[in-house]
Each structure stands twice: as C-alpha cells, then as structure tokens.
Amino acid sequence: MERRKVRGRRLFAGGKAEPAEDTASAAAPAPHGGQEEPVKEGAPTAAPAQHGGKEAARAEEEANKQKQPEGSEPARPVLQQSLSCPASCQRGKFGEVHTCTEKQTGLKLAAKVIRKQGAKDKEMVLLEIDVMNQLNHRNLIQLYDAIETPREIILFMEFVEGGELFERIIDDDYHLTEVDCMVFVRQICEGIRFMHHMRVLHLDLKPENILCVAATGHMVKIIDFGLARRYNPEEKLKVNFGTPEFLSPEVVNYEQVSYATDMWSMGVITYMLLSGLSPFLGDNDTETLNNVLAANWYFDEETFESVSEEAKDFVSNLIIKEKSARMSAGQCLQHPWLNSLAEKAKRSNRRLKSQVLLKKYVMRRRWKKNFIGVCAANRFKKITSSGSLTALGV
C-alpha cells in the first residue's frame, strides 16, 4: 500500500452527506401534472429488494411500516493526515479513481483525481462540486470533501462496491424478475426527482452511471455528475455531449434541454432492463443518432412477451419525441407499474428473458472499451516515438 499525503486548498462547502446503507428512499411522489414536491427528511422508504420478486415486495411492505431515519453528518476526511491508497487505480476519461481510507474514522472513500490541464478543466470540476453539494439523497452518490493542489483537484466521494447495475444482474446466479426492475427503476426515479427538485439536470444517465451499493441487496445510486448542469427554466440551456444511444432528440438537434431530457434517458434504461435490447442502437453512431431523431423504436414481440402492459405503458410515456408529453420523475413514481409491488410479486416471479440479451450487450460494451483503450495506447506510443504531436495532427 502506498502512503500519500494530501494537502491543498479545500473547495467543498458544507452540505450533509449520507453514508451508503442498503435502504431505498421513497418520498411521496409528485401530484400528476409534473410539479415536483419538496423532498422531506423522514419520508417512508421503499425497501431494498432481496433476491427475487416476492422477497422484494415483502421488503417493501416492511419498509412502509417504518420511517426513514434523519440524515446525519458523517465525519469529514481529515485531509492533513495521510490517506492509505492502493497502488492500482481505475482510470477514466476525466481522471483516476483511487480507493482510500481516512485514518481517524476508518471511513472508506473513493478519491477522484483530476489533473488540471487548463482553466476550463478547473471550471468544470468546480461546477461538478457545486452541483454535488446540493444533492443530499441516498440514491445519489455523495461528495464528502474536495481539495485543490497545484496540479490536481481531488474529490473525496462515498465509496460503493456493488459495481454497475447491469454487470450485477447478468450474473448467472441472479434471478431477475420484473418486480426487481420496478425496485431499481423506482430508486433511480427517486434520485432524479430529488435532482430536479434541486434544479439539477444530470444529462448523462446511462447504465454505467447506475451503481449497486453492495454485492447483495438491491440499493442503487446514480453517479458521475461531471456533465450535470444547474438548471433555470427561465434560461435556455443547450448541450452537445452524451452517449449516442441514450441521447434525447433535443440534445441531438442541439435544442433546449429540460427536466424531460433526463426522463428520456430513464425510459431507455428501463426498456433495456426489461428486454436486454438497446432501442436505438445502430451499427454506428450516425445510424444510432438517426434512430433517436426519428424516435424509431418498438416493443420486440418475442422479447417483451412476458413483460406486463403496465411496464410497456411506463416506457411508452417516457420515450416520446415531444418533451412536454414525457412523464416527470414525480409522475413516474405515481405510475401503477411502480406501485403495489407486494401484490404483483404474489402473481408472478418469472425470470425475465432480458438477462441473456443484457449479457451480450455488456460483453459487446466491454469489447468496445478494450478496443478503444488499445487504440489510444497505440496512438500514444506513436506520438512519443515520433517526438512530435503535430505529426498526428494533434
């Protein structure tokens, strides 16, 4: 283990953060019509599902008899003390992520290290910190602290170890039912509802950004607010980033985005959970984007054979080209599909066909990531061997 001293100027300013627990929040849904109600501490909780639909429903029933404990302020990392960090780390597009432990409390954290290569990099990270400082909700990853060093900005975030949701449910031993999907989707909608209540758009909702808190249980969290934006409905906001198969038509057309933009992505994720298929994925990005613009999708008859009509109706009210016609997060939580889980679990515990197809999708995504990584490494090797960046048009 490598010992690392972390010293620098603190950037984080207040806000409560909740440690990860295997419970799922379910504050009262907004009234039908799209207005999001304030999210209150102490609201009833939707239960984490145990393995299988009936257990999920029983857990939900139990949780509805209790009140959620008030959130408490966890100990902040003492940044002037050493953090023990493993030599290995995960590298992403915007930086590296190390796991570390705060010595005084033993709290395990994820340290996202972002190198400052210009003023724009710092501006983006400060925006991410500002956004995360507003998001105190158990279905959203929590920021504990942030510091700036001469060369880096380090975000100390809640550590969750369950892995990506899709990676978890493709396991051969996992029995994925439609009730499980309801539990997952309800939590994601809870997180989105709170974000939107705080006037934040995520703008990069996709399966990779939904993590399981633990290897057992069903609690999930939305992560990665690097592309999130504060939103003022009175001002026009346009963006030109994201992953093609999860982009909404207004993003592809570079038109004004809104709360409904996140709800389109929620619809695509739900479609994939239920079927294992990506509704707009083409042979290349151009074909995918054209499918999105045409809102060209349908329910595959064989794949959706055992999926309920309520689930199809839920998806159909999200993947709609007209923004104003999409359900809000509050309306999603009121939808019949996300309610009465106990009764539904008694009627059916059938395993969804989507698991097999999701496994193929995840394998293809892994291959693509590895291919891109190898190409990037080879490109870098050429650059360093030539001794010139301009030789490759950089």
Secondary structure by P-SEA (a helix, b strand, c coil): cbbbbbbccccccbbbbbccccbbbbccccccccccccccccccccccccccaaaaaaaaaaaaacccccccccccccccbbbbbccbbbbcccbbbbbbbcccccbbbbbbbbbbccaaaaaaaaaaaaaaaacccccbbbbcbbbbcccbbbbbccccccccaaaaaacccccccaaaaaaaaaaaaaaaaaaaaacccccccccccccccccccbbbbbccccccccccccbbbbbcccccccccccccccccccaaaaaaaaaaaaaaaaccccccccccaaaaaaaaaaccccccccccccccaaaaaaaaacccccccccccaaaaaacccccaaaaaaaaccccccaaaaaaaaaaaaaaaaaaaaaaaaaaaaaaaaacccccccc
